Amino acid sequence: MPNNEIVLDFKHKQSAHCENGVVSNLLRYYGIDLSEPMIFGIGSGMFFSHMPFVKVDGIPVTSFRPLPGIIFKRVSKRLGIQFERKRYKNPHKAMDALDEVINENTPVGMLVGVYHLSYFPAPYRFHFNAHNLVAFGKKSGDYLISDPVMEGFEKLSYKELQRVRYAKGLFAPKGHMYYVKHIPDNLDINGAIIKGIKKTCKDMLTIPVGMFGVKGIRFMAKKIAKYPDKLGTRKASLFAGQIVRAQEEIGTGGAGFRFMYAAFLQEAAGYLKQDWLKEMSAEMTQIGDMWRDFAATTARLVKMRENHGENYKQVSDMLMNIADAEEAFYKKLQKITQ
C-alpha cells in the first residue's frame, strides 16, 4: 500500500461520551479491553460543579464531570500507560506529524472542535472545542476517523480535519494530539479501580469550596430557588434549561453520568470480588433516577406547562434531596474502600 494510504486494524465501539470512548478504543487496539464505564470510573470521572462566575453565552456553567483531559490523564497514570502528547502552533506541521505517527501503525487521538465536523448532524453542532476522536488511517486522500459518539467509522478531508483541530474559542485544541508510547506488561487494574473510587469520594465530599461536589449541588439548589425573583421568567428558564442540557446532553452518561458510574461499580464488583459494590451500583442507579426526575420536572417548568404545578422551589427541593442521597452514598463508599 502506498505511503499516503494506510488503514490500521482499528476496532470502533460507540460510546456515550467521547473522552471515555477514545481511551477505551485506543487501549483495545493494544489488546486491553476496558469498557467505557470502567475507563470513567478508573479516571474518577464522576464530579459536580456549579460556577456562577464562569459563563458561556451569559449562562453560568454547570458541569457533571472534571475538565476535559483529566479522565484521560488519571487513567494513564493509574494504569502506568505512557502517552505521547503534542501541540503545534503551525497547522501544517500538525498534519505532517499526524501522518508520521499513523504511518508507524499507531492510531492517534485528537482534540477537535465540534462545530465544523462535517459528519455531525446540524442540530448537534455547537461551539465545543474539547471533543475527542481517533484517526487510524488515510484512504483516497481522506482521514479515517473513529468518533466514539458515532455508530460507525467516518471520514474527514485534510482541510476538514485541519479546521476542526484548530477551532477557535474556549479550550481551543491548538492541534493537540496523543497516542500510546508504552504499555507495561502487567496492568494493576484492581489497584486502579480502588484509586479511582477513593478520588471520586474525596472530590464529591471534601473539596472546601462550596461550588463543588455535594456542596455544589446544594449551592445550585439554593440558587435555583431564587431564579424567578432574581432573573425574571425568561432568564430563569434559560438558566434552568442549561442545567438540564449539561446533565442530559453534555453529561451524556445520562443523569449526569450517574448511570455510567453505576455500571462501573457493577463491573468493579467482578474485578475485586466484592459483592457490596453491586449494592452500591443499585443505589447509584436510584440516585440517577432522582436526577432524571429533576430533569423532567425542570424541563416542564422551563416550557411553562403550568398544569403540572411545578415551580422553582420544588426543583430546588429535589436537588437538596439528591445532595443528601449522594452524600450518604459517597460516605458509605469511602468507608468501605479505606
N, C-alpha and C positions, 0 to 999 in steps of 0.2 A: 504494500500500500504506500503511495507517495507520502512524503514527509508532511505535506499540508493536509492529508486526510488520515485521520486516526480515530478509531472507535474502541473505547475501553469496554470491557465486560462488566458494566456497572449495573447493579440491580436497583431499580427505583421502587420505593414504597411510599405511598401517600400518607401524610400525617396531618395532624390538626394545627401544628404550629411550626413555623419554618426553621427556627434555630434548633429545636429538638430533632426535627426530621432530618436536617442536613447532617448533624453529628451522627445520628443513628445510621443513615445511609452511607456516610463515609466510612464508618467503622465496619459496616457489613462488607464493604469491598475488601477489607483485610481479614475477613473471617470472624469478626466479633459481632455476634448477633444480640444486640441490646435494643429493646423496644423503645418507642418514643416516651412512654411513661417512665421507664427505667432511667433514661437519659435525664428527664425532667427532675426526677427525684434525687438522683446522684448529684445533679447540678444545683440542688436547692432552689428550684425554680419557683416554688410557692412563696409569694410575697404580697404585700399590700402597701400602697402609699397614696395619700391624697394631699396634693400640694397646691393650695390656692394661689400662691405667689408665682407658680410656673404655669404659664397659659399658652395654649395653642388656639389661634383664631379667637382670642379673648375668653376662652373657656378653661377653667382650672384642669390640671392634668391629674387623672386618677389612673393608677397602674396596678395590675394584679400579678406582676412579675418583676424581677430585677431589670436593670438596664440591659440593653442589647449587648450580647457578647459575654455576659457574666456566667450564664449557664455553661457555655462552651468552655470558658477558662476553668471553671470548677471541675467539670468532667475530666478534662485532660490532665489536670493536676492530681485529682484523686485516683485516677487510673494509671498515672505515670506515663501517659502517651504524649509524645513531643510533636507539636505542630509548628510549622514554619508560618509566620505571619508577616505580610509585607503590604506597604502602601507606596504609591508612586505619584509624584507631582505631575509627571508627564503621561497623559493618557495613552500615547503610542507605545511608550516603554512598558506600561502596564499590560497592554495587549500582547506585546512581544514576550514578556515574562510569563504570561498565561500560556502561550503557545509552547514555550520551552518546557514548562512543567508537564503539560498534557503529553508532549512528545516523549517524556520519560515514563509514560504509562501510569501517571499519577492524576487522579481526579482532584479538582480544585474547587474549594468552597469560596464564595464571594459574597460581600455585602453589596446590595444594589438598591436603587430607588424603585418603588412600585409604579409610580405614575406613568412611566413610559414603557412598561413591559407590554409588548405588542400582543402577547398571547393571553393577557388578563382580560376578562370581560370588563367593559367600560364601568359598570357600577362598582367594581372592586378596585378601581384605580384611584388612589389618593396620594397625597404628598407624605409618604413614609419612606425614609431612607435607610432602614435597618433590616431589610428583607434579605434572607439567606437563600442561596441556590448553589448548585454544583454544575460546573462544566466538565464533561467527561469525554469530549472528543470534537472533531471537526469533520464535516462532510459536505461536499459541494459548496464550500465557502461559508457554510453556516456552523455555528457552535451548537453542539448537542447539549441540552440543558435538562438536568433533573431538578425540578422545582417541587419540593415536598408537599406543597399545598395543591398541586395539580394531580390529576388522575394518572397521567402518563408522561412520557418524555415530550419535551418541547424543543424549539429551535429559535436561535436569535442570529441575525446577521452581525457582521463585525461592527457596523455603525450602531446597531441597536444595543448590543452588549456594552460597547464603549460608553454610550449615552447613559445607560442606567448605572454603570459603575461610577460615573462622575455626575450623578444627580446633585443639584444644588439644594441648599436649605439646611434645616436642623438635622444633625447626625449625618452630614454629607459623607458618603462612603470613601471618597478620595482613592478609588482604585484598590480598596482593601481586599486582599485575597489570602487564603490559608489552605494548608494541606499537610498531610501526615508525614512526619520525618522518621519517627521511631516508635515502635510498639514493644513493650517489654515482653519477655517470654511468658511470664506469669502475671495475670491481672488479679489484683485483690478486689474482686467485685463486692464481696461481703463487707470488707472494710470501707469501701467507697459508699456503700448504702448507708452504713451507720453514720459516717461523717456527714452525708447529705441530710439525714434525718435530724441530727443534732444541730446543724447550722440552720435548718428551717425553723426548728423550735426556738432557737436563740433569736433569730431575726423577727419572728412573729410575737415574741413575748418580752424581749429585754431591751430593744432599742429605746433609749430615753426620750428621744424626740417624739412628740405626740402625734405626728403625721404618718407614722409607720407602724406596720404590724397591727395587732389587735387594737392598740391605742388609736391608730389611724382610722380604723373602721368606726370607732366611737366618735372620733373627731369629725368625720364626714357626716355621721348621723346627726350630730348637733347642727352642722352647717345646713343640711337639707331641711331641717325643721324650720329654719329661718328664711328659706329661699323666697317664698311668696311675698312676705312683708319687705324683705330687703331688696329683692330684684325685680318684682313685678311678675305677672303671669307668664309673659312671653319668654323673658330671660330665664326665669326659673325652669321652664320647660326645656330650654336649650341646655342648661347646666345639668339637669337631672337626666336628660336623654343621652348626654355624652357619657355619663357614668355607666348607663346600661350598655352603650356601644363599646366602651372599654372592657366591660365584663364579658359580653357575649360575642363580639366580633373581633376585637383586637386581642382580648384574652380568650383565644379560640379553643381553649381546652373545655369550654362550656362552664358556666357558673364561676368564671374567674379561675379556671384550671382546677377547681375542687374535684371534679370527676376524674381528671387525669391523675391527680395525686392519690386518689382512692385506688386507681388501677395500679399505680406504683407500689402502694402498700400491699396490695394483693400479691403482686409478683415478688416483692421483698420477703413476704412470709415464706415463700417456697425456697428462696435462696438461703435465708437464715434459719429455716426450720423452726419458725416461731409462729404458732397459730394465733397469738394475741394480735399480730399485725392484720389478720383477716378481720378481726373485730373492729380494729381501728379503721380499716378500709370501709366497712359498712357504716361506721359513724361519720366518716368524712363524706360519704355519699349522701347521707341525710343532711349534712351541712350544705352540700351542693344543691340539694333540693330547696333549701331555705333561700339560697342566693337566687335560684331560678324563680321562686315565688316573688321575691323582691323585684326582680327584673320585669316580670309580667305585670305586677301591680304598678310599678313606676311607669312602664310603657303606656298603660291605660291612662294613668294620670297625666302624662305628657300629652296624650291625644285629647285630654279633657273630656273623657266619656264619663260625665258626672253621675250617670245612673248606677255606676259601680260603687260610688260613695267613697272612693279612695281620696286621701289627702296627704299632704306632705308630712304631717305629724305621724300618720300611720306608717309610711315607708321609713321614717326615722326610727320608729319603734321596732320595725322589722330588723333594721340594721343593728340596733342595740342587742336584740336577741341573738342575732348572728354572732356578734362580737363575744357575747357571753359563752355561746356554744364553742366557738373557736378557741377561746382562752382555756376552757376546760379541756378541750381536745389536746392542745399542744402541751399543757401541763402534764397530762396523762402520758402522752407520747414521750415527752422529755424525761419523765421519771423512769419509764421503762427502759429507755436506751442508755441510761447512765451506768 
